[in-house]
């Protein structure tokens, strides 16, 4: 099958996040299975306009906001008649590929934006985005069959009238046991890009409150971002900022902590919570969309979205975890990337339905049968 995926970034983009990891892992496996896969994303100064990475053809055109129009222009010049299926990967703004593609279109949603507008954009742009633009964009996608990576995202989409939605699983690399002991003192870890909607400031405030009762408590902040300097300058004693680290170092830091703490406004799925759970580190996180899906699956602790509430749960939970650390935790809703790639393909074929040409020999017969 010849598949085009449109996403605003690819995995090589300096601001790539969880959605891009998801895309990279799924598409590379489709390519390895024999499908012809093209990923269209925004141009980057240090990357070529076209290249093949992990078997996936990368086409890069347009800037952060121009990538949407660039995709339409490129498709009309080079894409017509060349694809059996188009996936419109929605990161707040859709590509509206169903308006210009001559192949069936399925939308893939990681999360809606909603409250995030207020954290990432100044007023009145934040009001315009949340009250006018996003509702208008999603209303225009009501007739497009969709996939969502969590129940929270599916429910959020339904509020905008996008109801033809299948929930697909998140993925994780198979856990490799680490011979890493838990820290000698009660230790928390926070892993994310340091941007406003992740609310690292709430985590630090919760830590400050909890440390008045757990004086040896430590907090390790993993990740970088525009808020790094401000957060570091205002952090209390006991907070360590390690910045961007390698995947191996990130796993070591998560494994040695007693709990991972997260306070995002919303997520598609809190994948880092599953990653920590695989290393025996449970979560204490705000009861917010996306986070609640991951925390419930890993049997962590959901708390009301306030630093004071998080601090109370840190004080009552972390000392117990010091005495009885977890060797591993449930990972419900999370599969290996191989399984995720198969499941997403089945869901895509189901959503595209009879519009897809089943005669294409690169579509595995079993996948077609399962999708139907």
C-alpha positions as CSV (number, residue, x, y, z in Angstrom):
1,X,0.0,0.0,0.0
2,X,1.2,3.5,-0.8
3,X,0.6,5.7,2.3
4,X,1.1,9.4,2.8
5,X,1.2,10.8,6.3
6,X,1.1,14.6,6.9
7,X,2.5,15.8,10.2
8,X,3.7,19.3,11.1
9,X,7.1,17.9,12.2
10,X,9.2,14.8,11.7
11,X,11.3,13.1,14.3
12,X,14.4,15.1,13.4
13,X,12.8,18.4,14.2
14,X,14.4,20.1,17.3
15,X,10.9,20.5,18.8
16,X,9.8,16.9,18.1
17,X,7.8,15.3,20.9
18,X,5.8,12.2,21.7
19,X,3.6,12.5,18.6
20,X,6.7,12.5,16.4
21,X,8.1,9.5,18.2
22,X,4.8,7.7,17.7
23,X,4.8,8.6,14.0
24,X,8.5,7.5,13.4
25,X,8.1,4.1,15.2
26,X,4.8,3.2,13.4
27,X,5.8,4.4,9.9
28,X,9.2,2.7,10.0
29,X,7.6,-0.6,10.7
30,X,5.1,-0.1,7.9
31,X,8.0,0.5,5.6
32,X,9.8,-2.6,6.8
33,X,6.7,-4.6,6.1
34,X,6.8,-3.6,2.5
35,X,4.5,-0.5,2.3
36,X,5.6,2.6,0.4
37,X,5.5,5.2,3.1
38,X,5.9,9.0,2.6
39,X,6.0,11.5,5.5
40,X,5.4,15.1,4.7
41,X,6.4,17.7,7.3
42,X,7.8,21.2,7.7
43,X,11.2,22.1,6.3
44,X,14.3,22.4,8.5
45,X,17.4,24.5,7.8
46,X,19.8,21.6,8.6
47,X,17.9,18.8,6.8
48,X,17.4,18.1,3.0
49,X,14.1,18.7,1.3
50,X,13.9,14.9,0.6
51,X,15.6,11.9,2.1
52,X,14.9,8.4,3.2
53,X,15.2,7.5,6.8
54,X,14.4,4.0,8.3
55,X,12.7,3.2,5.0
56,X,10.4,6.1,5.0
57,X,10.6,8.8,2.4
58,X,10.7,12.2,4.0
59,X,9.5,15.3,2.2
60,X,9.9,18.6,3.9
61,X,8.3,21.8,2.7
62,X,7.0,25.0,4.3
63,X,7.7,26.5,7.7
64,X,5.8,26.1,11.0
65,X,2.7,27.7,9.8
66,X,3.2,27.3,6.0
67,X,3.5,23.5,6.1
68,X,-0.2,23.1,5.7
69,X,-0.4,25.0,2.4
70,X,2.8,23.5,1.3
71,X,1.4,20.0,1.7
72,X,-1.6,20.8,-0.5
73,X,0.6,22.4,-3.2
74,X,3.1,19.5,-3.2
75,X,0.3,16.9,-3.4
76,X,-1.3,18.6,-6.4
77,X,2.1,18.7,-8.2
78,X,3.4,15.3,-7.1
79,X,0.9,13.3,-5.2
80,X,-2.3,12.9,-7.3
81,X,-2.8,9.3,-8.3
82,X,0.3,8.2,-6.3
83,X,-1.2,7.2,-3.0
84,X,-3.8,4.6,-1.8
85,X,-4.3,6.3,1.6
86,X,-3.6,9.7,3.3
87,X,-3.3,10.1,7.1
88,X,-3.9,13.7,8.3
89,X,-2.0,13.8,11.7
90,X,-3.7,16.6,13.6
91,X,-1.6,18.7,16.0
92,X,-4.1,21.3,16.9
93,X,-4.6,22.3,13.2
94,X,-5.5,19.7,10.6
95,X,-4.1,19.7,7.1
96,X,-7.7,19.3,5.8
97,X,-6.3,16.6,3.4
98,X,-9.9,15.4,2.7
99,X,-10.4,18.6,0.8
100,X,-7.5,18.1,-1.7
101,X,-6.4,14.5,-1.7
102,X,-7.7,12.1,-4.3
103,X,-7.2,9.1,-1.9
104,X,-9.2,8.1,1.2
105,X,-8.2,10.2,4.3
106,X,-8.1,9.1,7.9
107,X,-7.3,11.6,10.7
108,X,-4.9,10.7,13.6
109,X,-5.3,12.8,16.8
110,X,-2.9,12.7,19.8
111,X,-4.7,15.4,21.8
112,X,-6.8,18.5,21.5
113,X,-5.4,21.8,22.5
114,X,-8.2,23.6,24.4
115,X,-6.7,24.8,27.7
116,X,-3.2,24.7,26.3
117,X,-4.0,27.8,24.2
118,X,-4.0,29.9,27.4
119,X,-0.5,28.6,28.4
120,X,1.2,28.9,25.1
121,X,-0.3,32.0,23.5
122,X,-0.8,35.5,24.8
123,X,-4.3,37.1,25.0
124,X,-6.2,37.7,22.7
125,X,-4.6,35.1,20.5
126,X,-5.2,32.4,23.1
127,X,-8.9,33.3,23.2
128,X,-9.1,33.3,19.4
129,X,-7.5,29.9,19.2
130,X,-9.6,28.2,21.8
131,X,-13.0,29.8,21.2
132,X,-12.8,30.3,17.4
133,X,-10.0,28.6,15.5
134,X,-9.9,25.1,17.1
135,X,-13.7,24.6,17.2
136,X,-13.9,25.7,13.6
137,X,-11.0,23.4,12.5
138,X,-12.4,20.4,14.3
139,X,-16.0,21.1,13.1
140,X,-14.6,20.9,9.6
141,X,-13.2,17.4,10.4
142,X,-16.5,15.9,11.6
143,X,-16.9,13.8,8.5
144,X,-13.4,12.4,8.5
145,X,-12.9,9.0,10.1
146,X,-10.5,9.3,12.9
147,X,-8.0,7.5,15.3
148,X,-7.2,8.7,18.8
149,X,-4.4,7.5,21.1
150,X,-6.4,7.6,24.3
151,X,-10.0,7.6,25.7
152,X,-9.4,11.1,26.9
153,X,-8.6,12.3,23.4
154,X,-11.6,10.4,21.9
155,X,-13.9,12.1,24.5
156,X,-12.5,15.5,23.8
157,X,-13.0,15.1,20.1
158,X,-16.6,14.0,20.7
159,X,-17.3,17.3,22.4
160,X,-16.4,19.0,19.1
161,X,-18.6,16.6,17.1
162,X,-15.8,14.2,15.8
163,X,-17.4,10.9,16.8
164,X,-16.3,8.3,14.2
165,X,-13.2,7.5,16.2
166,X,-11.2,4.4,17.1
167,X,-8.8,4.4,20.0
168,X,-5.4,2.9,19.2
169,X,-2.7,2.0,21.7
170,X,0.4,3.8,22.6
171,X,3.8,2.2,22.2
172,X,6.9,1.6,24.2
173,X,10.2,-0.2,23.7
174,X,10.3,-3.5,25.5
175,X,11.7,-2.9,29.0
176,X,15.3,-3.9,29.6
177,X,15.8,-4.5,33.3
178,X,18.3,-2.1,34.9
179,X,20.5,-2.9,37.7
180,X,19.9,0.5,39.3
181,X,19.1,0.8,43.0
182,X,16.6,3.3,44.3
183,X,18.1,6.6,45.6
184,X,19.2,6.6,49.3
185,X,16.9,9.6,50.0
186,X,13.3,10.1,48.8
187,X,13.6,11.2,45.2
188,X,11.1,12.4,42.6
189,X,11.7,12.8,38.9
190,X,10.0,15.0,36.3
191,X,10.5,14.3,32.6
192,X,9.2,16.7,29.9
193,X,10.0,19.7,27.7
194,X,10.0,22.8,29.9
195,X,7.2,24.6,28.3
196,X,4.2,26.4,30.0
197,X,1.5,23.8,29.5
198,X,3.6,21.0,31.1
199,X,3.4,23.1,34.4
200,X,6.8,22.2,35.8
201,X,6.3,25.2,38.1
202,X,3.4,23.3,39.7
203,X,5.7,20.3,40.3
204,X,8.4,22.5,41.8
205,X,5.9,24.2,44.1
206,X,4.5,20.8,45.2
207,X,8.0,19.7,45.9
208,X,8.6,22.9,48.0
209,X,5.5,22.2,50.1
210,X,6.3,18.5,50.5
211,X,9.9,19.2,51.5
212,X,8.8,21.1,54.6
213,X,7.7,17.7,55.9
214,X,10.2,15.5,54.1
215,X,13.4,17.5,54.5
216,X,15.6,15.0,52.6
217,X,13.3,15.0,49.5
218,X,15.0,15.6,46.1
219,X,13.5,16.5,42.7
220,X,15.4,15.7,39.5
221,X,14.1,17.8,36.5
222,X,14.9,16.0,33.2
223,X,14.4,18.0,30.0
224,X,15.1,21.3,28.5
225,X,13.0,24.1,27.1
226,X,12.3,27.9,27.1
227,X,11.3,27.9,30.8
228,X,14.6,26.3,32.0
229,X,16.3,29.5,33.0
230,X,13.3,30.9,34.9
231,X,12.6,27.7,36.7
232,X,16.2,27.1,37.7
233,X,16.5,30.7,39.1
234,X,13.4,30.3,41.3
235,X,13.8,26.6,42.4
236,X,14.2,25.8,46.0
237,X,17.1,23.8,47.5
238,X,16.9,20.1,46.6
239,X,15.9,20.6,42.9
240,X,18.4,19.4,40.3
241,X,18.1,20.4,36.6
242,X,19.9,17.9,34.4
243,X,18.6,19.3,31.0
244,X,18.4,17.1,27.9
245,X,20.0,13.7,28.5
246,X,20.5,10.5,26.5
247,X,17.8,7.9,26.5
248,X,19.9,5.6,28.6
249,X,20.6,8.4,31.2
250,X,16.9,9.2,31.3
251,X,16.0,5.6,32.0
252,X,18.6,5.5,34.8
253,X,17.3,8.6,36.4
254,X,13.7,7.3,36.2
255,X,14.7,3.9,37.6
256,X,16.5,5.4,40.6
257,X,13.6,7.7,41.6
258,X,10.8,6.6,43.9
259,X,8.1,8.3,41.9
260,X,7.6,10.3,38.7
261,X,5.5,13.5,39.1
262,X,3.7,15.2,36.2
263,X,1.3,18.2,36.1
264,X,0.5,18.8,32.5
265,X,-2.7,20.7,31.5
266,X,-3.5,17.8,29.1
267,X,-1.7,15.2,27.1
268,X,-2.6,12.7,24.4
269,X,-1.2,10.0,26.6
270,X,1.4,10.4,29.3
271,X,3.9,8.1,27.7
272,X,6.7,9.0,30.1
273,X,4.5,7.5,32.9
274,X,4.5,4.2,31.1
275,X,8.2,4.4,30.5
276,X,8.8,5.0,34.2
277,X,6.4,2.2,35.2
278,X,8.3,-0.2,33.1
279,X,11.3,0.6,35.3
280,X,9.5,0.2,38.5
281,X,8.8,3.8,39.2
282,X,5.1,4.7,39.8
283,X,3.5,8.1,39.0
284,X,1.9,10.8,41.1
285,X,0.2,13.0,38.5
286,X,-2.6,15.5,38.0
287,X,-6.0,14.1,37.1
288,X,-6.0,15.7,33.6
289,X,-6.8,14.3,30.2
290,X,-4.1,12.0,28.9
291,X,-2.3,11.8,32.2
292,X,-5.3,10.0,33.8
293,X,-5.3,7.4,31.0
294,X,-1.6,6.5,31.6
295,X,-1.7,6.7,35.4
296,X,-4.7,4.5,35.6
297,X,-3.2,1.9,33.3
298,X,0.0,1.8,35.3
299,X,-1.8,1.9,38.7
300,X,-0.3,5.1,39.8
301,X,-1.8,7.9,41.8
302,X,-4.1,10.7,40.4
303,X,-4.4,13.8,42.4
304,X,-6.5,17.0,42.1
305,X,-4.7,19.6,39.9
306,X,-3.1,21.7,42.6
307,X,0.4,21.8,44.0
308,X,-1.0,21.5,47.6
309,X,-2.9,18.3,46.7
310,X,0.2,16.9,44.9
311,X,2.3,17.7,47.9
312,X,0.0,15.8,50.3
313,X,0.2,12.7,48.1
314,X,4.0,13.0,47.8
315,X,4.3,13.1,51.6
316,X,1.9,10.2,52.2
317,X,3.2,8.0,49.3
318,X,6.9,8.4,48.8
319,X,8.0,7.1,52.3
320,X,6.0,4.0,51.6
321,X,7.7,3.6,48.2
322,X,11.1,3.8,49.9
323,X,10.3,0.8,52.0
324,X,8.6,-1.3,49.3
325,X,9.8,-0.2,45.8
326,X,8.0,-1.7,42.8
327,X,9.9,-4.1,40.6
328,X,7.5,-3.5,37.7
329,X,4.1,-2.0,37.2
330,X,1.1,-2.8,34.8
331,X,1.3,-1.2,31.4
332,X,-2.3,-1.4,30.3
333,X,-3.0,0.5,27.1
334,X,0.6,0.3,26.0
335,X,2.1,-2.2,23.6
336,X,5.3,-2.9,21.9
337,X,5.9,-0.7,18.8
338,X,5.5,-3.8,16.6
339,X,2.0,-4.4,18.0
340,X,1.1,-0.7,17.8
341,X,2.1,-0.5,14.1
342,X,-0.1,-3.6,13.3
343,X,-3.0,-2.3,15.4
344,X,-2.9,1.2,13.8
345,X,-2.8,-0.2,10.3
346,X,-5.8,-2.4,11.1
347,X,-7.7,0.6,12.5
348,X,-6.7,2.8,9.5
349,X,-8.0,0.1,7.1
350,X,-11.2,-0.3,9.1
351,X,-11.8,3.5,9.1
352,X,-11.0,3.9,5.4
353,X,-13.3,1.0,4.6
354,X,-14.3,0.1,1.0
355,X,-12.7,3.3,-0.3
356,X,-9.3,1.7,-0.1
357,X,-8.3,-0.5,-3.0
358,X,-8.0,-4.0,-1.5
359,X,-6.3,-5.2,-4.7
360,X,-2.9,-3.7,-3.7
361,X,-0.7,-6.7,-3.1
362,X,1.4,-4.9,-0.5
363,X,-1.5,-5.0,2.0
364,X,-1.1,-8.2,4.1
365,X,-4.2,-10.4,3.5
366,X,-4.5,-11.0,7.3
367,X,-4.5,-7.3,8.0
368,X,-7.2,-6.7,5.5
369,X,-9.3,-9.5,7.0
370,X,-8.8,-8.3,10.5
371,X,-9.7,-4.7,9.5
372,X,-12.9,-5.8,7.9
